[in-house]
């Protein structure tokens, strides 16, 4: 028996994972080793007699030495044990033993195993067993086990529910006084849905615990009242936080600091603490974290800097901080965080560096990674009268990320619009998955800053370009904007206005020139503006009301943009105009309205007038130094004011906001027909799996194999993708023999790397109908471009002419499988005219993919040419999507060119790269990222 300790090379370190449990706390799942004997005995002693009886079907008060040896010695193939831990303590265990058809211990190729769990009573109900089942199932699949068998006493209803709720295909019977369960471990749509629903509930709950604590301690409050800790304490106090608030300073000599009960250590607080805000120097943070963990604190906001933002040493310190925090089952916002805000009236939490007054209650959630950008966004929203539901500035984002916040906002009834400033995506595939689900019920607006990873943000590498990331975000329904100004502009419109039903925009106002500018901006954004209605500079507020009401009542438009320039008596008419616009909207609601103003500060004031309860001070109105206007503010009651109309100082900004709302509305409506992944009956999935297994048999882990042409053609053919046969032509005589095999007419072309797919360099000769033409072309090629050994000529049969395209799929380390499409040729490459979709693609995805490139008209009869066979092209895309989705060993495929003719498509060449798949794929168990 080999040693199974963590330092042993055979120890499967990739099975280690941090998970979020049902109640929002965390635990670590790892393989059990020979060093765990003492922990196992201690764990078993804390389990109740009833739980022991359920596990062993008999009274079993203690583990024998033989039991301890058996449960801590594994080969990690036929016998595997996993433990869920918090700190050094086991809170749950699971193991499997491979068995044969007779139920006795066995080795591969036996593909069934017995599985059994035991969870400490104090941690039952937290989802420990469900998490362990996900992870032991992934381990079993990795080791070639396809089924689990379990015997459960009928009275053990909790464990029966763990098995029956997991979503696997299963059989259930009652034998010899116990329930016999057999689970097929192949992931199903139901098991994946169950897993992701559990992930969402757990991660949302973990964020909810951070945003709605019953008690908060600020660690690092100076006695002088200066510094970050003292500022955070004042902001918590002045926000009217409804829970218990404590100050911690190891040198405190009095009972109160800034009017808040003070203690020397967290341990001295004689009451539970849900959230700790840590504001001590980085070298003292570990001690503060340990004190919080020992006291049972649920989450931390670490304001302290000096981590990943300060170089390699700080990055190592950040990783150790995360390890320490998770060892206590806590979640972490930060380090180098700006803080969190929750405006819920029953909470009113301002655990941030934002001074009073705290943002008013609103329906917009805001997440940033940068503290400086967070300050700017909060200020802009405040100036424009917009309230917030919640705010999180995660700093270096070592733990809690935008993905966690999306999980929370998805089910948060107080948030109608999600605004996010992201410097890195971390895991684009998970982000797009979560964003797609969230965007289906509420808008998600993202400004992504920087094309490079900032200091402190350690994320999995990605090969995707910014354009590709943008395309994937758009596919997920995310509204991608370029600047924080656009983030606020778009957010204000979506928070206050209904979605437009289409792109038709009515424009009206008292300036013909401003109307024309707005019209041009609409065209630039791809909208369909109606001719502007000029009310003339003599227009009264009543004229505006009449015109706006008519436009809103018309069936000819989907949104209205109102333009306004100053009157001579601006001050007297501003309030009247604001009221007139509100009255018109009230008469015909249901369409979005935006206002473009030029130097109308009094109109801005009127539009931003607070309409909340009289006993609440109004939101500060006005504009900033750059002239940014306010919008109509919220009522301050948690319900949007139906009269709110956003205003903008430039036509381009208003039109951009409306255009994003139009595109988002179109995406929402398209969800009703999201399409499906076709099931082609002629696909040979098993044959492809066997072929890949054979090809990779002698390939080392981590190595990449580029398939030979015949292997690539065979693999693609199993999925119905036919690649044209290609025969080498190292000499004129070999070319003639190849043509005889293939049949005339043929094509002769070079395949040297510097000439491949470069017909413009003269390396291709087409429509060669006889031997004489072939020999003459061969001579011309070699005379012009070099010797045959350099050119590597090949012969192919001719195919019908059409449009040359390129179809690709690549596995990105962070985003997973991505399907790409574009036209072949230098022009498309230079212009970056390529579209992308995540795999697996649906039939609707494939149709949209080929239509989303700028050169798409060439496929549909541009300038009188014949339209080509786009349904056949879509089928090729879908078959390739199925191949890479079914077989993670396929890490890259390029079909270039794919000639799309009037009837049919022809792939002239293919490059396929394969490698051993990662141990954990997209269908693997829930895990928290480790940075």
ABEGO torsion letter per residue (X at the ends): XBBBBAABAABBAAABBBBBBAAGBBBBBBBBBAAAAAAAAAAAAABBAAAAAAAAGBBBABBBAAAAAAAABBAGAABBBBBBBBEABBABBBBBBBBBAAGBBBBOABABBBBBBBBBAAABGAGAAAAAAAAAAAAAAAAGBABBBBBBBAABAAAAAAAAAAGBBBBBBBBGGBBBBBBBABBBAAAAAAAAAAAAAAAAAAAAAAABBABBBBBGBBAAGBEAAAAAAAAAAAAGBABBBBBBBAABABABBGGBBBBABAAABABBBABBBBBBBAAAAAAAAAAAAAAGBABBBBABBGBAAAEAAAAAAAAAAAAAAAAAGBBBBOBGBAEBBBABAAAGBBBBABBOBBBBBBABBBBBABAAAAAAAAAAAAAAGBBBABBBBAEAGABBBAAAAAAAAAABAABABBBBBBABAGBAAAAAAAAAAAAAABBBBBBBBEABBBBGBBBBBBABBAAAAAAAAAAAGBBBBABAAAAAAAAAAAAABBBBABABBBBBEABAAAAAAAAAAAAAAGBBBBBBBBAEAABBAAAAAAAAAAAAABAABABBBBBBBBBABAAAAAAAAAAAAAAAAAABBGBBBBBBBBGBAAAAAAAABBABBAABBBBBBEBBAAGBBBBBBBAGAGBBBAABBBBBABAAAAAAAAAAAAAAAAAAAAAABAEBBBBBAABBAAAAAAAAAAAAAABBBGBBBBBBAAAAAAAAAAAGBBBBBBBBBABAAAAAAAAAAAEOBBBBBBABAAABGBAAAGABBBGBABAAAAAAAAAAAAAAAEBAAAAGBBBBBBBBBBBBBBBBBBBBAAAEBBBBBBBBEAAAAAAGBBBBBBOBBBAAAAAAAAAABAAAAAAAGBGGBBBBBAAAAAAAAAAAAAAAAABAABABBBBOBBBBBABEBBBABBBBBBBBBBABBAABBBBBBBX
